[in-house]
Each structure stands twice: as C-alpha cells, then as structure tokens.
Amino acid sequence: MKKLLTIAIAAAVAAPMAVSAETTLYGRVDTALISTDNDTAGGDTWDVSTNSSRIGLKGSEDLGNGLKAIFQYEFGANTSEGGGYGDALNNRLGYVGLSGGFGTIAIGSQWTPYFGSVNKTDIMNLNPSAGALDGDSVDANANGHYLGLTRTGGAVAYVSPDFNGFSGKLALVMNDDRGTTTSDGLDAFNLSLDYNNGPLSVGFSYLDYDSATGGADRWGLAGKYNFGNFALIGQYEDMDDTVSGANDGASSFGIAAQAYFGNNTLSFEYGERDFDNNSADLDNWGISAHHSFSKMTRVYVDYQQQETAASVDESTFGVGIRHDF
C-alpha cells in the first residue's frame, strides 16, 4: 500500500513538470530532378538533388513567471544519395536560450539577423536568389569560413520584443573560424532592425567581420508588400571585402513578385550582382510555380537563367516535390 502511495505521489509531482515542457520533431524532405544547360564544354547535366532537406528537434520549458527555456537542434539531410556517399547529416542549427518579456537570448549555431531581415527575394524552390551576394569572405557555405549569411556558429544572439511592429536583433560571433584565417575574441558583429505591420515588411541589417587577414563590411535593405493575391519584393545589398582582395567591393539588387491562386503560387524574380573588378558580375532571372496539395506537401517546377561577366549562359530547369512534417 505504501509503495502504491509513493508511486502515486511521484506521478502527481512529475505530471506538472511534464506538461510544462514541450519538444517537437520536425523536418523537410525536398528532392528534385534538375537539368542544367551550360555554354561551357560538357556543361549539360541531369541530376537528382536535395534542396535544403532537414530534420530537427525544437522545444521549450515553462520556468514560471513568464520565463521559458528554449532549444533547437537541426541537421541538413542528403536525400539524393545512398548510404556511404558524403555526409548523410550535417549540422545546421544547435542553440539553447531563455525567452521572456525582455526578449530572447540564445547561444550556439543560429540563423543570422542578416538572413532574417534581408533575405526576402529568395522565393524560388531551387537555387538561392539571384539578388544574393556570394561574398567570398562571409559566405560559410562557399568556402568554410565560420560566418555565413544564413547561419553562423559560435554566436550569442538577442532578439527584442515587438514594439508596435518594430523589433531588433543582435548577434556577436566569437572565435569560431573554421577557415584558414585566425582571430581572437569578437570576430563578427551583426545588427538588424525590422518593421512588420500587416501587409508591409521591411528589414535592414549591418554585418561587420574581422580576422587576422582582413575583414568585410556588408549591409542590406529589403521590403515586401502584400496586396490581395499578389506580393511585391525588393532587396539591395552592398559589400566591402578586404579578405580575398580579388573582389574588393560589390553590390546587388533583386526584385520579385508573387501571385496566389487558390492552392497555386506563381513566382518571378530578377537580380544583378556587380563586383568592382567585373570578374564575378552576374545577371539572373527565374520563374517558379508550385501547387500545394496540403499545408505539408507541394509539387513545383522552376526555371532559371543566368549570364556571367564572361558571357557564359546557364539555364536550370527542375521539377520536385517537398513534404514538411
């Protein structure tokens, strides 16, 4: 009897604790058949490609008095290759923090403030937006440096509460350089300001990166306006790069539009990227359509065309399916 009473008391005490904590398993499986036609010799290819497929865990725990503990752990997943080929999983996000009336503080690998505020024209299903600069010194996904425009490791970040549509984000990145450069202490500073009110969304972000061999300053401004079944998007970015030296200074702009018809979405974008030395200039446009069978599953078709400073044309056509869970 005493044993049963002890078990009952333990269960009663544990129940509120279990209710106050929440963990969610989520993910995305996005795979496409892609055809690429390039002017260079042997530039025509067919491939099955994974497009930002992922799996992750996220959750929170109610600590009382309006305070919550939060966490997220996310991996990129390779859905286009079999076992033993490359990395089946790679780390995308991994952070823990506290959230309350003061805002949110988190530490670890996170989305950058820059990405959240400026990346508005990246609306295609396949490749990144034509208006996005691929800065050699700041794009981790291209060359292994620690700070990418989308995600960064070694970060302490703060997100403010919402003040009548206005909010701010700040990220400090500390000595997490995976590239060839070395630096101590504070390696990067990223500040963004956002305004969201009904159909209008505007974001500005400034990013400063320093290392033993140089650094980069970058800022971007973007906006999106929804009206009825349509949306217009604009984005401008400017960069001064003192790391690579080859592309010291660049700017880009992108414009995009979307139309929504029932469960169908039609998207168009155009972008230009201009470097001071002209060697990496790029013009790009694309059109995309997708049909949503539900909130979780869609099929899509994309076409993109780009021309480089060397007058090399490349076109990409893709058909894919995406499922979120």
N, C-alpha and C positions, 0 to 999 in steps of 0.2 A: 504493500500500500504506500509506504514511504517512498519507494522507488518510483512508483507511478506519479506520485505528487511532485517529486523532484523534476521528473521529465516534463510534466505539465507546466510547472513554473518556468523552467528553462525555455520551453517553446513560447510561452507568453511573453517573456522578456525579449526573445530573439525576433518575434514577429514584427514589432515596430521598426527594428533595425533593418530587416529585410525589405519592408515596404519603402523605407526612406532612400534606398539605393536602387539605381536602375542602370542596366547595361544592355546595349543593343548591338547585335551583329548585323552588319550591312555590307553591301558590295555592289559591284557593277561588272557585268560581262559584256564587252563590246568588241565585236570582231567583224572585219570587213574584207572583201575581195577587192584588191586595188590594182589598177592598171596605170603605169607611168610611161609616158612617151617623152623622151628627151632628145634634143638635137645632137648630142654627142654620140659617138660610135658606141653601139651596144647599150644605148640608153633606154631601150624599150623593155619593160619588165611587167610580169604579173606576180602578185604576192598575196598571201593571206596575212593580215596584220591585226594586232591587238591595239585598241585605241583607249588608252588610259583605263584598262580594266583594273579592278582593285577589290580588296576585301579588308574589312576593318572592324574594330570594336570601339564603341564610344559609350560614355555613361556619366552619371553624376550621383552624388550622395548629398542628401539634405543634412547639413550640420546644425541647423537651427538658427534662429534669429536672422533669417534671410540670407544665410551664407551657404554656399554649395561647393563641394569639391568636384572638379570635372577632369576628364581624361579622354584621350583619343589615341588609338594605335592603328595605323593603316599601312597596308602593303600594296605595291603595284603587282599585278599578276599577268603572266605571259600566257595568253590563251591561244596563241597561233603556232606554238612549237611544242613538240613532245617532250617527255621527260629526259633529263640529261643534257638538254640544249640550253646553254646560257643559264641565267638566273630565273628560276620559276617565280620567286618573290623578291622584291626589293623594297626597302623602307621608304615610305612617302611621308608619313606623319608619325609623331610619337611625343606627346606632351601631357603634362599634368598641371592643374592650376586651381585657383579659387575664384568664385564669381559671387557677386552680391550687389548691393545698391551702389557701391563705389565703382563698379565696372567689372572687368575680368583681367586677372593676371595669370599668365601661363609661361612655362619654361620647357624647352625642348625643341624638337623639329616641328615647324609650323608653316602655315600659309603666310606669305609676306603681306604687310599692309599694302605694298605697291600693287600686288596682284589683285587684291580685293577691290581696290579703288579705281585702277586704270584699265584693267583688262576687260573691256566691255565689247569690243568688236570681234572677239574670238567666239563666233557663233556657229562656225562650221562644225560638222560632225567628225571630220578627219584631222587635217593638219592645223597647227596654230595659225592665228590671224596673220594676214599679210601686213597689217599695220604694226606688228610687234617687232621691236628691235631685237636682234640676236647679238647683243653686246658681248664681245669675247671675254671681258673681264668679269662680267656679272651674271652670266648665264651658266649656272651649275650643270644644267642638263647637256650642255655642249662640250665643256672642257674639264669638268671635275673640280672647279673652284667651289668653295663651300656655299657661296651666296647665289641663289638662283632668283629669277624674277617671280617664280611661282611659290617655291618652298625654300626654307632655309633651316639649317641645323644650328645648334648652339645658341638659341635665341631666348631672350627674356622679353615678353611682349605684354603690352597693356592695351585694352580696348575700353574706351569710355562708355558711360551710359548714353542713351539718346536724349538730346536736348532739343525738343521741338523739331526733330528731323536732322539735327546736326550731331555728328559723332567724330571721334578721332581715334587713331591707332598709332602706337609707337613700338618699334622693335629695336632692341640692341643685340648685336651678334658678337660673340666673344671667342676669339682664338679657336675657330673650328675649321681652319683652312685645310682642305683635302688636296689642294693643288700643289704647285711647285713653289709658291711664294710662302714666306714665313712672316708672321706678325704677332705682336703680343697685345694683351689687353683687349680694348674695344676695337673690333675690326670693321663694323658696319653700323650705320645709323639709318633708320627708315621711319619716316613720319608720313601719315596720310590724314586727310580731312575729307569727310563725306557729308553730302546732304541728300536725304531721301524724303520726298513728300509726295504721296500719291503717284501720279504718272511720271514725275521727274526724279532722276537720279544723277548726281554729279559727284565726281571724285577727283581729288588732287593728291599726288604723292611725290615726296622727295627722298632720294636714296643716295647716301654717301658711303663709299667703300674705300678702305685704305689697306695697304700692305707694304712690305719692305721694298717692293719693286715699283710701287706706284699706286694708282687708285682710279676711281671713276665717280663722277657726279652724274646723276640722272634724275629727271623729273618728268612727270606725265600728267595730263589733264584729259578727262573723258566724261561724256554725258550720254544719257539715254532718256528718250521721251516716248511714252506710250500714249496713243490716242486711238480709241476704238479697237479695231482689229489690226492695227499697224504700230510699228515702233521704228524710230529713227535713232541712230547711234553715231557718235563721233569721238575720235581719240587722237591726241597729239603727244609725241614723246621727243625728248631731247637728251643727248648723252655726250659727255666729255670724258674720253677714255685715255688714261695715262699709263696703263699697264702694258697693253700689247704694242702701242705706238703706231702700228700699221694703220689702224682705223681710228685716228685721234679726232673724235667729233662726229656726231651723226644725229640725224633727226628722222622722224617718220610720222605719217598720219594715216588714219584709216577711217572710212565711212562705211556704214552698214545700214540695212533696212530689213525688217521682218514683217510678214503678213500672216495672220492666223485665220484659218477657215475650218471651223469645227475641230476635228482631231488632226488637222494637217497644218504644217508650218513651212512657209517658203522664206528662204533667207538669201540675201545678196550682200557681198562686201567687196570693197576696193581699197587697196593700200599701196603706199610708196615708202621706200626706205632709202635714204640718201646719206652716204658717208662722204667726209671731206675729200678723200682721195679718189672717190668714184669707183673703187675696185669692187665694192660689195653692194652697189646700188641694186635695187630690186623693185619691180612693179608686179603687182599681183591682183587678180580678181577671182571671185568664186561664186558659185550658186549652189544652193543646197535645198533639199526638200525631205521632210520626214513625216511619216504617218504614225500616230500613237494608237495602238490597239487598246492600251490602258495607261494608267499612271506609271506602270512599271516597264512596259515593253513597247519599243518602237522599231520601225524599219526606216532606212534612209538611203538616199543617193546624193552624192556630191560630185561636183566638177570644179577644178581649179586650174588656172592658167597663170604662169609667171614668166617674166623676162628679166634676165640679169644684165649688168652693165656690159658684159661681153656679147650681148645679143643672143644668148642661149635661151631658147624657149623650152619650157617643160609644162606638160599638162598631166593632170592626175584625175582619174575617174575611179570612184569607189561606190560599192553597194554593201551595206552592212545591216546588222541587227544588234540592238542594245537592250539589255534587261537589267533593271535595278532592283535590288531587294534590301 
